[in-house]
Amino acid sequence: MATLSFPVADHPSPTGTAEREAILANPGFGKQFSDHMVRALWTVGDGWHGGEVVPFGPIQLSPAAAVLHYAQEVFEGLKAYRHEDGSIWAFRPEANAARMARSCARLALPELPEADFIASIKALVQADEAWVPAFGTGETSLYLRPFMFASEAFLGVRPANEVYYSVIASPAGAYFAGGMKPVSLWVSTDFARAGEGGTGAAKCGGNYASSLAGQLEGISHGCDQAVFLDSSTHTYIEELGGMNLFLVYKDGRLVTPELTGTILEGVTRSSILALAKDLGLQPEERRVPIQEWKDGAESGELAEVFACGTAAVVTAVGTLKWDGGEVTVGDPSIGGGIGEVTSSIRRSLLDVQYGRAQDTNGWMTRLA
């Protein structure tokens, strides 16, 4: 049972129906926000308290707030889906709650109990139910962003004694507005996303900030994203800046880099591993040399490559480029194409999320 409650404060000027419908018709991703937000506070003396749903707006913060100087913060990302009967559901929110707790432990932040995490997203979705796109409007949803940061005003390297928790919501359109197409990746050898013993397994802003230089390097070489290797040997595949990777072999193996403490354990990643055997695939978690990708593409043994994450669900990867060469998995004339396994896994996940298929794994939680 949740220990926090989230009473709703009246919004003095909520978004009008016509304006909201215009936003929902073309929301993009992460650009527009719903009327309300959740907030709660943790202090050393009182623990978690002060939960409420309030109008969306600026957070008052001291220039000396610890997060601005020492980056003590974590966040999560999940979606609320409208089903055909009008009900609203989340996909495996307990997994997001557990990951946030692990991230908090690594960043020396107080852990938010799973029940309070679920209660907070339910409270926001119920307050802003009208912001959840209608069923049948494509891959639309209400993206939920829980986050926590050190709000205590002090300068000094120690865990903060005051921490702010919040949840905001953003209506999201289809990630691939013009239809899914394979992405190209640049092998980053000059930059690492995370190092051994660091925060790579936590979902915190510093990991994403450290990936940006590699991403810019990839873009400068005509690629969409960068793929990062292990920081010690620059030999083994880890992940993209914000997505996990899978390699599909012609013999039915579905291979993904094992979790070494430097890779974020994606909820979509773990779900795909659970679905693999039902789809006739042989899942493998192990260290994957970048050379194996290159050799497999050249020989044809490697049939498909895809990345996965909450925002895009599953994204086909076509071309891999590096300083001195490139390979394409699939038909080079169309950038690699989208393989049957990639399409099947993507469809299987979306059908469960939108209630079009039976939830045999008990992954969906009703929010409203």
N, C-alpha and C positions, 0 to 999 in steps of 0.2 A: 504493500500500500504506500502511496506517495505521502511524504511528510510535508511537502510544499503544496499550497493551494495557489490558484492563479485567478483571483477575481478580476473582472473586466471593468476598466474605467471607460466611461462614455467618451466617444470621439466627438469633439466639437464641430468638426466639418469633414465627415467622411467623403470619399470620392463618390461622385454622382454615378448613377447607373449607366448613363450614356458614355461618360468618360471611361468608366471601368470596362465596359464592353468593347470600346475602341482599343483599349490597351490589350485586352485578352485576344482580340482579333489578330494582333501582330506584336506579341510581347518581347520577341527576341530572347536573350538569356542574360539574366542578372542586371537588367537595365531599369526595370520598374519594380516598385515594391508595394505590398498590400498596406492596408490602413493601420494595422496594429503591430506591436512587437511585445515579446515577453521579456521580463527582466526579474532578476533576483540577486541577492547579495550574500556573500559569505564573509564572515569575520572570524578571527581566532576565538573570540569570546562567545559568539552566538551561533556559529555554524551557518547553515543555509537558512535564510529567512527573507521576508519581504517580497515573496513572489506575487506578480501581478501582470496583467495584460494592459498595456497603455497605448496611446496613439503613437504611431511611428514618427520618429523625429530624432534630432541630434542628441548625443550623449554628452553631458557636461563632464569634462575631464580636466584634471590639473595638468599643467605642463610638466609637472614632476611625477606624473603617474608612472609606475614602474614599467608597465608594458612598453612605453615609448622609449625606454632606455635599455631594457634588458630582455625584451621580446618574450616575456612570460605569457604565452597565450596558446590556445588550441581551438580547433573548430571542427564541425562536422558538416555533412551535406547529404540530404535525402529528399525524396519527393512525395507529394500527396497526389494520388490518382483518383479521378472520378470514375466510378463504375456505371454501368448502364442503368441501374436502379436509382442513381443519384447519390448513393453512399460514397464515402471518401476513405481511402485506404493508404497505408504506408507499407513499403516493402522492407521487411526485416529491421524495423527500427531498434529492436533490442541489440542487434549487432552493431549499430551505430553507437548506441549507449555504451556498450562494452568497449568499443574502440576508443571512445572519448575518455572513458575511465583510464584506459591504458596510457593514452596520451597525457592525461593529467598527471599520472604517476611519474611519467618521464620528465615532465616540465615542472614538477614540484608544485602542482596546483591541487586544490581539494577536489576529490572525486564527487561527481554528482550521481546519486543513486539512480539505477535504471528506471525505477518507478517515477521519480521526479522528472527524468528526461522525457519519458513517454507522456507524462501529464502535461509537460510544458508545450510539446508540439501539438497535443490534442487541444489544449486551451487556445492556442493561436489559430489553428485550423477552424475550430468551431466559431471563433470570433470573426474570422475572415473567410467563411465558407463560400461566399459569393465570388471570391477571387480564384477558386479552383476551377479551371476550364471545364467545359461540358464534355461528357463522354462523346466519342465519335468525331472529335475535332483534331484528329491526328495524334502525334506524339506530344501532346500538351500536358502540363502538370503544374502544380504549385511547388516550386523548389523551396526547401526549408534549410535555413542556415543557423544552427545552434553554434554559439561561440562563447568563450570564456577568456577573461584576461585579468591581469594584475592591475587593479585600479588604485591601490594605495599610493599616496603621494610621498615618495621618499627617494633618495639617491643612495644606493648601497646594494651590494651584491648579496642578496638573501631572498628566500621565498617571501612573497608579499603576504601581509596580514589582512588584506582586504581584496576580495576578488568579485568581479562583476560577471554575471551570466545573462545571456540574452538569446532570443531566437527571432529572426526576421524571415520574411517570406517574399518570394519573387516569382510571379507567373512566368512560366517557361514554355516557349514554343519548341517545335522540332529542332533538334540540334543541327540536323542537316536540312536546312530550309529547301535546298534544291535537290534533295535526294542524296543518299549516302554514296560517297565515292572514296576510293582508296587514298590514304594519306601517304606522303613520303617522309622518311626520317633520316636525319643526319646523325652519324655516330660521333658523339662528343668525347674527345680524348683529352681536351684541355681543361674540362670542367667536370666535377663530380657533384651529383645531387646531395649525397650524404656520405659520411665516413663511418668506419667501424667504431662502435661505442658512442656514436652521436645520436641524433634525434630522427634518423631516417624512418623508423617504424612508427613514429608519432605523426599525427595530422596537425602540424603546426605551420604557421606562416613562414618561418625561416627556411623550411625545406623548399617551399615554392619560390621564395626569393632567390635561393641559391641555384634554382633551375633556369632562371630567366636569361642569364648570360649565354648558356648553352642553347637555349631556344633561339635567341637572336642570332647566334652563330649559324644555326641550322637554316634560319630564314635567309641569311645572307648567301647561303649556298643553294637557294632555290627549294628548300624543303619546308614542310609544314611544321614539323616538330623535331626535337632531338631525343635520341635514346641514350641513356646514361649507363656507364659501365661501373664496375666496382672500383673504388678509389685506390685500392692497394696495388692491383696488378693491371688494371685497365684491360682485362681479358673477358670478364663475364658480364652478361646482360643483366641489368637491374630493372629499370622501368623508365617511362617517360617522365616528364615533369609532374604529371598528375594522373597517369593511367598505368595499369599493369599490362604485361604482354603475354601472349600465347602463341605458340608455334604448332601448326597442324601438319602432321606427316602423312604421306600416302598410305602407310600401313595402319593408320588409325590412332597413332599416338597423339595425345594432346599435352604439350609440354609447356610449363611455365617456370620461371626462375623461383627457386625455393626461397623462403623467408629467412634472411640471414641477420636480421636486425637493422639492415639499412634500406629495406623495402617496405613500403606501406602495404599492410594487409587490406586489400580492397574488398568491400562487401560483394561487389559484382564478381570479383575474382573467385572468392570462396563459393559463391553460388554456382558459377560455371563449373568448378571442380565437382560440386555435388551433382550437377546435371549430366556430367560427361558420360557416365556409364549408361544412363537411360538413352543416350543418343548413340550408343554403340562405339564410344571412344574409350581409349585407355589413358587416363590422366596420369601425368608424371610431374612431380615437383622436384627439381634438381638444379644444380648450377649449369648454366647454358653458356658456353663460350660464344663470343660474337662470331668467331670463325665458323662455327657450326651453322649459323644462319647463312653466311656467305656461301659455304660449300653446299649446303642443302638447296639453296636457290639455284646454284650453277648446275647441280646434278639433276634437279627436278624432284628429288626425294621430299623436299619441303613443299607442301601443297598450298598452304595458306598461312598468313600471319595476321593477327588482329590484336588491337588494344582494347581495354575495357575500363569503364568507370561509370559513376552515377550519371553524369551529365549526358554523355553520348551513348551509354549502355555498351555497345560494341562497335568498334570502328575498324574496317579493313585496312591493312597496311600493304602497300604495293611495293614501292621502291625504297631501298636502303642505300644511302650514299655515305662515302667517307673520303678522306683525303687520299685520292689516288684511284678511286673506283666506285662502282655501283652495281647492284643486282636488283632484279625485279622478280617477285614471286607471282606467278600467273602470267597473263598475256601482257607483254611490255607495251603493245600498241594502245592499251587502254589503262596504263598505269598499274596493271596487276589484276584488276577486276575484283569482284566480290565473290568469294567461294561459297560452296554449298554449306560447309560446316559453320562458317562465320554467319551466314544468313539464318541457318537453323537455330543456332544458339541465341542469336539476337531475337528472333521471333518467339522462341520459347520463353525467354525472360519477359518480353513485353506482353505476351498473352496472359501470363500470370499476374503481372503488375496491373493490367487494365481489366482483370476479371474475365478475360475471354477464354481462359483455360482453368481447369480445376487446380486448386492450390494443394497439391498432394503433400507438400513439405511443411505446410503450416507457416508459410513465410509472411502472409499478409496480416496486418493489424488494422482494425477499423478505427478511424479517427473521428468520424462524424457520420 
